[in-house]
Amino acid sequence: MSDQADQLKAELLELALEAAHRAGALLHDGRPADLGVAATKSSTVDVVTEMDLASEKLITGYLAERRPDDGFLGEEGAETEGSSGVRWVIDPLDGTVNYLYGLPGWAVSIAAEYEGETVVGVVEAPPRGETFRAALGHGAFRNAQPLRCRPAPPLDQALVGTGFNYVAERRAAQAEVAGQLIPQVRDIRRSGSAAIDLCDVAAGRMDAFYERGLHAWDLAAGDLIAREAGARTGGRPGRGPDGELTLAASPGVFEVLQPLLDRLGAWHD
């Protein structure tokens, strides 16, 4: 990597950290006691709150003021092309249902792409007091602590995270896959935030995480953080993580779990 590329990554990382910190503070300190649903998305239980919208507005406004030529892709509708080669991929509140119910499993996720490649990722988790960050080729960190995924155990000793979609038919199919997987692993966890789950793989808190139906804003930052911590990430065999399947795991677990999930049909309804 050239010095110019490293300087760009350092600049983008600093901006992502500050934007995520500001949005996290807004969400943590400004949550209304009577918080309600502002809109729904894929189903009546896939919700958006006024705080999702406020967080995205804060993030995009902060970044656009400092880098007006960049593009944006945000979960709550921010989408511009930009002309700089940089695009920000933003989930202003990952784990909205947790947030709505007052549960701590939520985060702000901000990634920066350059020429289509993710080069910076930040996941701010205020209820945990944790900020996860990574820059391509420079490792992953939780606060000031370097991250490393766990050494790979046998699959039957692996703790695996997953998530379920808010569309009932897809959730039913995902439950069938999980039911077949549970006897083959140590146990399964479901936090309600893909960004946090990917960071927990990076931090060695889980051996693997998989989910179908994720969007770019759900996974961009966490995927980079997991990879920079030594995890392998992908989708179906031979493919990267995408909406069909996203998988992150310690390398030895990944080698076994990816083909198993493919056989179980984790990539389709």
C-alpha positions in Angstrom: 0.0 0.0 0.0 1.3 3.5 -0.8 1.7 6.2 1.7 -1.1 8.1 0.0 -3.5 5.1 0.4 -2.5 4.8 4.1 -3.1 8.5 4.6 -6.6 8.1 3.1 -7.4 5.2 5.3 -6.2 7.1 8.4 -8.4 10.1 7.4 -11.5 7.9 6.8 -11.0 6.0 10.0 -10.7 9.1 12.1 -13.9 10.5 10.5 -15.8 7.2 10.9 -14.8 7.0 14.6 -16.0 10.5 15.3 -19.2 10.1 13.4 -20.0 6.7 15.1 -19.1 8.2 18.5 -21.5 11.1 17.9 -24.3 8.9 16.7 -23.8 6.5 19.5 -24.0 9.3 22.1 -27.2 10.6 20.4 -28.8 7.1 20.6 -27.6 6.3 24.1 -28.3 9.6 25.8 -31.2 10.8 23.7 -33.5 7.7 23.6 -37.0 8.9 24.4 -38.8 7.1 27.2 -41.8 6.8 24.9 -39.9 5.7 21.9 -42.2 4.2 19.3 -42.1 2.8 15.7 -41.8 5.5 13.0 -42.2 3.0 10.1 -41.9 -0.6 9.0 -39.8 -2.2 6.2 -39.9 -5.8 5.1 -42.7 -6.7 7.5 -44.7 -5.3 10.4 -42.1 -6.5 12.9 -39.1 -5.0 10.9 -39.2 -1.5 12.4 -37.6 1.9 12.0 -37.7 4.4 14.9 -37.3 8.1 14.9 -33.8 7.5 16.4 -32.7 5.4 13.4 -33.5 8.4 11.2 -31.9 11.0 13.5 -28.7 8.9 13.7 -28.4 8.5 9.9 -29.0 12.2 9.4 -26.3 13.0 12.0 -23.8 10.7 10.4 -24.3 11.7 6.8 -24.4 15.4 7.7 -21.1 15.1 9.6 -19.3 13.2 6.8 -20.7 15.2 3.9 -19.6 18.4 5.5 -16.0 17.2 5.7 -16.0 15.1 2.4 -18.6 16.5 0.1 -17.6 14.5 -2.9 -18.1 11.1 -1.3 -20.9 8.7 -1.9 -23.3 7.3 0.6 -25.3 4.1 1.1 -27.4 4.1 4.3 -30.0 1.8 5.6 -32.6 4.5 6.1 -32.4 5.9 2.6 -29.2 7.8 2.1 -27.9 7.0 -1.3 -25.6 9.2 -3.5 -23.0 8.3 -6.0 -20.2 10.7 -5.2 -17.2 11.5 -7.4 -14.2 10.8 -5.0 -14.1 7.0 -5.3 -15.1 6.8 -1.6 -18.5 5.5 -0.5 -19.7 5.4 3.1 -21.9 2.4 4.0 -23.9 3.2 7.1 -26.2 1.3 9.4 -27.2 4.1 11.9 -28.7 1.7 14.4 -28.1 -2.0 13.9 -30.3 -3.9 16.3 -33.3 -1.6 16.2 -35.7 -4.0 17.9 -33.2 -4.5 20.7 -33.0 -0.7 21.0 -36.8 -0.3 20.9 -37.2 -2.8 23.8 -34.3 -1.3 25.8 -32.0 -4.3 25.3 -28.2 -3.6 25.0 -27.5 -5.4 21.8 -27.4 -2.5 19.4 -24.6 -0.6 17.6 -23.7 2.0 15.0 -21.9 0.6 12.0 -19.9 2.7 9.5 -17.7 1.4 6.7 -15.8 3.3 4.1 -15.2 1.8 0.6 -12.6 3.0 -1.8 -13.0 2.0 -5.5 -15.4 -0.7 -4.3 -13.2 -2.2 -1.6 -13.9 -1.8 2.1 -10.9 -0.1 3.6 -12.3 1.1 7.0 -14.8 -0.3 9.4 -16.1 1.0 12.8 -18.8 -0.5 15.0 -19.7 1.6 18.0 -21.5 -0.3 20.8 -22.4 2.3 23.5 -24.2 -0.1 25.9 -21.0 -2.2 26.0 -18.7 0.8 26.2 -16.9 -0.7 23.2 -15.7 0.7 19.9 -14.5 -1.8 17.3 -12.4 -0.6 14.4 -10.2 -1.8 11.5 -8.4 -0.4 8.6 -7.5 -2.7 5.7 -4.0 -4.2 6.3 -3.6 -2.6 9.7 -5.4 -5.0 12.1 -8.5 -4.8 14.2 -9.0 -3.3 17.6 -11.6 -3.1 20.5 -11.0 0.3 22.1 -7.2 0.2 22.3 -6.9 -3.6 22.4 -5.8 -5.6 19.4 -8.3 -8.3 18.4 -7.7 -11.9 17.4 -10.3 -14.5 16.6 -10.2 -17.7 18.7 -8.1 -20.8 17.8 -10.4 -23.1 15.9 -12.0 -25.9 18.0 -13.7 -29.0 16.5 -17.1 -28.1 15.1 -18.9 -29.9 17.9 -17.2 -27.5 20.4 -17.9 -24.3 18.4 -20.1 -21.6 19.7 -22.0 -20.2 16.6 -24.0 -17.0 16.3 -26.8 -16.4 13.9 -29.7 -14.2 13.1 -33.3 -14.4 11.8 -35.1 -12.4 9.2 -38.2 -10.4 9.9 -40.1 -11.9 7.0 -42.0 -14.9 8.5 -41.4 -17.4 5.7 -37.7 -16.7 5.6 -37.5 -16.9 9.4 -39.2 -20.3 9.3 -36.6 -21.6 6.8 -33.8 -20.2 8.9 -35.2 -21.9 12.0 -35.1 -25.3 10.2 -31.4 -24.8 9.3 -30.6 -23.8 12.9 -32.5 -26.9 14.2 -30.3 -29.1 12.0 -27.1 -27.3 13.0 -27.6 -27.2 16.8 -26.8 -30.9 17.4 -23.6 -30.5 15.5 -22.1 -27.5 17.4 -21.6 -26.5 21.1 -24.5 -24.1 21.0 -26.1 -21.2 19.0 -26.5 -17.6 20.1 -28.7 -14.9 18.6 -28.0 -11.3 19.6 -30.1 -9.3 17.2 -27.2 -7.3 15.7 -25.1 -8.7 12.9 -22.6 -6.0 13.3 -22.0 -6.9 17.0 -21.9 -10.6 16.1 -19.2 -10.1 13.5 -17.2 -8.1 16.0 -17.7 -10.8 18.6 -16.1 -13.3 16.2 -13.2 -10.9 15.8 -12.9 -10.6 19.6 -12.9 -14.4 20.2 -16.3 -14.4 21.9 -17.8 -16.7 19.4 -16.2 -19.2 17.0 -18.5 -18.4 14.1 -21.5 -16.3 12.9 -23.7 -16.9 9.9 -26.9 -15.3 8.6 -28.9 -15.1 5.4 -30.5 -11.9 4.2 -28.0 -9.3 5.3 -27.5 -6.1 3.4 -24.2 -4.2 2.7 -24.8 -1.9 5.6 -25.3 -4.8 8.1 -22.0 -6.5 7.3 -19.5 -4.1 5.7 -17.8 -2.8 8.8 -18.1 -6.0 10.8 -16.8 -8.2 8.0 -13.6 -6.1 7.7 -13.1 -6.1 11.5 -13.5 -9.9 11.5 -11.0 -10.4 8.6 -8.5 -8.1 10.2 -8.7 -10.1 13.4 -7.7 -13.3 11.5 -11.2 -14.7 10.8 -12.2 -16.0 7.4 -15.4 -14.5 5.9 -17.4 -15.5 2.9 -20.8 -16.6 1.6 -21.5 -19.7 -0.4 -18.4 -21.7 -1.4 -16.3 -19.6 -3.7 -18.2 -16.4 -3.0 -17.9 -13.4 -0.7 -20.4 -12.5 1.9 -23.7 -11.3 0.4 -27.5 -11.4 0.9 -27.7 -15.1 0.3 -25.2 -16.0 3.0 -22.7 -14.3 5.2 -20.3 -16.3 7.3 -17.4 -15.3 9.5 -15.4 -17.8 11.6 -12.0 -18.9 12.8 -10.3 -20.4 9.8 -10.6 -24.0 10.9 -14.2 -23.7 11.7 -14.9 -21.8 8.5 -13.5 -24.7 6.4 -16.0 -27.2 8.0 -19.0 -24.9 8.6 -19.2 -23.3 5.1 -19.9 -26.5 3.2 -22.2 -27.7 5.9 -24.3 -24.6 5.7 -24.4 -24.9 2.0 -25.7 -28.5 2.3 -28.3 -27.5 4.9 -29.6 -24.8 2.5 -28.7 -21.8 4.7 -28.6 -19.7 1.6 -32.2 -20.1 0.4 -35.7 -20.1 1.8 
